[in-house]
Amino acid sequence: MKFVLVLALLVAVVSAQQQVVAPAQAPKAPPQQQQPQQPQQQVQQSSAPFSYENGGNDWVGLCKTGVAQSPINIDTTKTKCVRHGEVDAKQYRIDFHYLPAANLSMVHNGNTLKVKGDLGFVTIGGCNPCDGQEYTVKQFHFHTPSEHTIDATPEKAGRYEMELHIVHQKKGSTGLNDLVFVTILFYIQPDGGFPNWFLDNINWNWAPKTKDAVNKIQGAVDMHKLKESLHGEFYTYKGSLSTPPCTESVQYYVMKNPLGITKDQAEVIKSIFVKNGKGNNRPVQATNNREVVWYRRRH
């Protein structure tokens, strides 16, 4: 009997201790543990879709406060001229190592027509072999009318029908760092002319017409079909993304020789993005005394 009483007393003490300890334990999922998700949501909100309806005047951040923004008007009378082969010209030299790529698609992302793929790379500075100076193609996309202007004045717009941006990033870089944009301008051939063979190569006439639509490109995309412009002279300057967040991490190479397109080819992109007389191009920004280099070829 005495043993039974002692055992009962021990059980009662243990039970009491458990009742005291249990309320002091922390909840399994306290509210504080859910708070780190909030910054991620804020980042997603900051990269919300933008529009060209107000000409970019409602874009925030560096788009408003930056001092090296793009695009610009290139005043050819104020450029620094260097010639291929000269010592001073080597740092600006760009060499193209593009490769054909198959199984690519054209995407309508709401603001442009874009193609992503492993299309090769460029090298900067005439390096051979190149040590960290390779810039890999990430994608290319289009604006209409052109974003950059050439020798624009109050009497002359200096603007082209369309502009192609080939986006590259330095090998090993991430985010929006170390970008190179190769830019090609297009004009409508006054005599009708022939369809541009690069646009034909990417099935331009079947470009996706609505946001999020995707059209598979038949055959291999070949950037060498742009060689008439790529192998010519160019202007280069330090600038920014021409869309939010307008990060100032881009070296532009604006090719001097524009390429011709037909009126029908121009109408393809205009029918998608030109509304109320406005296209998917950002207006020119202040140069702010930035140096623009004209790289000339020796003939």
C-alpha positions in Angstrom: 0.0 0.0 0.0 2.8 2.4 0.8 4.5 1.7 -2.5 1.3 2.5 -4.4 0.9 5.8 -2.6 4.4 6.9 -3.5 4.0 5.9 -7.2 0.7 7.9 -7.4 2.5 10.9 -5.9 5.3 10.8 -8.5 2.8 10.6 -11.3 0.9 13.6 -10.0 4.2 15.7 -9.7 5.2 14.8 -13.3 1.8 15.7 -14.7 1.9 19.1 -12.9 5.3 19.9 -14.3 4.1 19.2 -17.8 1.1 21.5 -17.3 3.4 24.3 -16.2 6.0 23.9 -19.0 3.6 23.5 -21.9 2.3 27.1 -22.0 5.8 28.5 -21.9 6.8 26.8 -25.2 7.0 29.1 -28.3 4.4 28.6 -31.0 5.5 26.4 -33.9 4.9 29.1 -36.5 5.2 32.6 -34.9 4.2 35.6 -37.0 7.8 36.9 -37.0 8.9 33.9 -39.1 6.6 34.9 -41.9 7.8 38.5 -42.2 10.9 37.8 -44.4 8.6 37.0 -47.3 7.5 40.7 -47.5 10.7 42.1 -49.0 10.4 39.6 -51.9 6.9 40.8 -52.6 8.1 44.4 -52.7 10.8 43.5 -55.2 8.2 41.9 -57.4 6.0 45.1 -57.2 8.9 47.3 -58.1 9.4 45.4 -61.4 5.7 45.8 -62.3 4.8 46.2 -66.0 5.4 49.6 -67.5 4.0 51.4 -70.5 5.0 54.0 -73.1 1.7 55.9 -72.9 3.3 58.9 -71.2 6.6 58.7 -73.0 8.4 57.4 -69.9 7.7 60.5 -67.9 6.0 58.3 -65.2 9.0 56.0 -64.8 10.7 56.3 -61.5 14.2 55.7 -59.9 17.2 56.2 -62.2 14.8 56.8 -65.1 14.2 60.2 -63.5 17.4 60.9 -61.6 20.1 59.2 -63.8 22.8 61.3 -65.5 23.9 58.7 -68.2 20.5 57.7 -69.6 19.7 56.2 -73.0 18.8 56.7 -75.8 20.5 59.9 -77.0 20.7 62.0 -80.1 24.1 61.4 -81.7 25.5 64.7 -83.0 28.2 63.5 -85.4 29.9 66.9 -85.4 30.7 66.4 -81.7 32.0 62.9 -81.7 35.6 61.8 -81.0 36.9 60.2 -84.2 39.2 57.2 -84.0 40.4 54.9 -86.8 40.7 51.2 -87.0 44.2 50.1 -86.4 45.2 53.2 -84.4 46.5 52.7 -80.8 43.7 54.8 -79.3 41.0 52.9 -81.3 41.8 49.5 -79.9 39.9 49.9 -76.7 36.7 50.6 -78.6 37.0 47.8 -81.1 34.3 45.1 -81.2 34.5 41.8 -83.0 31.5 39.6 -83.7 31.5 35.8 -83.1 27.9 35.0 -83.8 26.6 31.5 -84.3 23.4 30.2 -85.9 20.9 28.8 -83.4 17.8 26.6 -84.0 14.6 25.9 -82.0 14.2 29.6 -80.9 10.9 31.5 -80.4 9.8 35.1 -80.7 7.9 36.3 -77.6 5.5 39.3 -77.3 6.2 40.4 -73.7 3.8 43.4 -73.8 6.5 46.0 -74.6 8.5 44.5 -77.4 9.2 41.4 -79.6 12.0 39.4 -78.1 14.1 36.4 -79.1 16.4 34.6 -76.6 19.0 32.0 -77.5 22.6 30.9 -77.6 23.7 33.1 -80.6 27.4 33.5 -79.9 29.3 36.4 -78.4 31.3 39.6 -79.1 34.8 40.6 -77.9 35.8 44.1 -76.9 39.2 45.7 -77.2 40.7 43.6 -80.0 41.9 41.0 -77.5 43.1 37.6 -78.8 42.9 35.5 -76.8 40.3 37.3 -74.8 40.7 37.2 -71.0 37.3 38.1 -69.5 36.3 40.4 -72.4 33.8 38.1 -74.0 30.1 39.3 -74.0 27.6 36.6 -74.6 24.3 37.3 -76.5 21.4 37.1 -74.1 18.5 38.2 -76.4 17.5 40.7 -79.1 14.4 42.9 -79.3 12.9 45.7 -81.4 11.6 49.3 -80.9 9.6 51.4 -83.3 10.3 54.1 -84.2 14.0 54.1 -83.4 15.1 55.2 -79.9 18.4 56.8 -81.0 18.4 59.6 -83.4 21.3 60.8 -85.6 22.0 64.6 -86.1 18.4 65.5 -85.0 17.6 69.2 -85.1 14.3 71.2 -84.7 13.9 70.9 -88.5 15.0 67.3 -88.8 13.8 64.3 -86.7 16.9 62.2 -87.3 14.8 59.2 -86.4 14.6 55.8 -88.1 11.7 53.5 -88.7 12.9 50.8 -86.3 15.7 49.8 -84.0 17.2 46.4 -83.1 18.9 45.9 -79.7 21.2 42.9 -79.5 21.8 42.5 -75.7 25.1 41.0 -74.5 26.5 40.5 -71.0 30.1 40.1 -69.9 31.0 36.4 -69.3 30.8 35.8 -65.5 28.7 38.8 -64.7 25.2 38.6 -63.3 22.1 40.8 -62.8 22.2 43.9 -64.9 25.9 44.4 -64.7 28.4 44.8 -67.6 26.0 45.0 -70.6 26.8 45.7 -74.2 24.0 46.7 -76.6 24.7 46.4 -80.3 22.1 48.7 -82.0 21.0 48.5 -85.7 18.8 51.1 -87.3 16.3 50.3 -90.1 14.7 52.6 -92.7 11.9 52.0 -95.2 13.3 51.7 -98.7 11.8 54.5 -100.8 11.5 52.4 -103.9 9.9 49.5 -102.2 13.0 47.3 -102.5 13.3 43.8 -101.2 12.3 42.4 -97.9 15.1 42.5 -95.3 16.5 38.9 -95.2 17.3 39.0 -91.4 13.6 39.7 -90.7 12.6 37.0 -93.1 15.0 34.7 -91.3 13.1 35.1 -88.0 9.6 34.7 -89.6 8.9 38.4 -89.1 5.6 38.4 -90.9 4.3 35.9 -88.3 5.3 37.9 -85.3 3.1 37.3 -82.2 0.4 40.0 -82.1 -0.7 39.8 -78.4 1.0 39.9 -75.0 2.4 36.6 -73.9 2.0 35.1 -77.3 4.9 33.0 -78.5 5.7 32.0 -82.1 8.3 29.3 -82.8 10.9 30.4 -85.5 11.3 27.9 -88.3 14.9 27.2 -89.1 18.0 28.6 -87.6 18.4 32.2 -86.6 21.6 33.6 -88.2 22.9 37.0 -87.0 25.4 37.1 -89.8 22.4 38.2 -92.0 23.0 41.6 -90.3 26.6 41.8 -91.6 26.1 44.8 -93.9 25.7 46.8 -90.7 27.8 44.9 -88.3 30.9 45.1 -90.4 30.7 48.8 -90.8 31.5 51.8 -88.7 29.8 52.6 -85.4 29.2 55.1 -82.6 29.8 54.0 -79.0 29.0 55.6 -75.7 28.2 54.7 -72.0 24.5 54.7 -71.3 21.6 52.9 -69.6 18.8 50.4 -70.2 16.1 52.3 -72.1 13.4 50.6 -70.0 12.8 50.6 -66.2 14.9 50.3 -64.0 17.1 52.3 -66.5 20.3 50.9 -64.9 23.4 52.8 -66.1 25.5 49.7 -67.0 25.3 49.6 -70.8 28.0 50.3 -73.4 26.2 51.1 -76.6 27.5 50.3 -80.1 25.2 52.1 -82.5 26.0 50.8 -86.0 26.4 53.6 -88.5 25.0 51.8 -91.6 21.2 51.4 -91.4 19.5 48.5 -93.1 16.5 48.8 -95.5 13.1 47.2 -94.9 9.9 47.2 -96.9 6.8 49.2 -95.9 5.0 45.9 -95.1 7.8 44.8 -92.8 7.6 48.1 -90.9 3.9 47.7 -90.6 4.2 44.4 -88.8 5.7 46.0 -85.6 3.8 49.3 -86.0 0.4 47.4 -86.1 1.4 45.8 -82.7 2.9 48.6 -80.7 2.0 52.0 -82.3 -1.0 53.4 -80.5 -2.3 57.0 -80.7 0.8 58.0 -82.6 3.2 56.6 -80.0 5.4 53.5 -80.3 7.5 51.4 -78.0 10.4 53.8 -78.0 11.8 56.0 -75.1 12.4 59.6 -76.1 16.0 60.8 -76.3 17.7 61.7 -73.0 20.2 64.5 -72.2 23.8 63.6 -73.2 25.2 65.5 -70.2 28.6 65.9 -71.8 29.2 62.2 -72.3 31.8 61.3 -74.9 30.5 59.6 -78.1 33.2 57.9 -80.1 33.0 57.4 -83.9 34.9 54.3 -84.8 36.0 54.6 -88.5 37.1 51.8 -90.7 40.2 52.2 -92.9 39.4 51.6 -96.6 
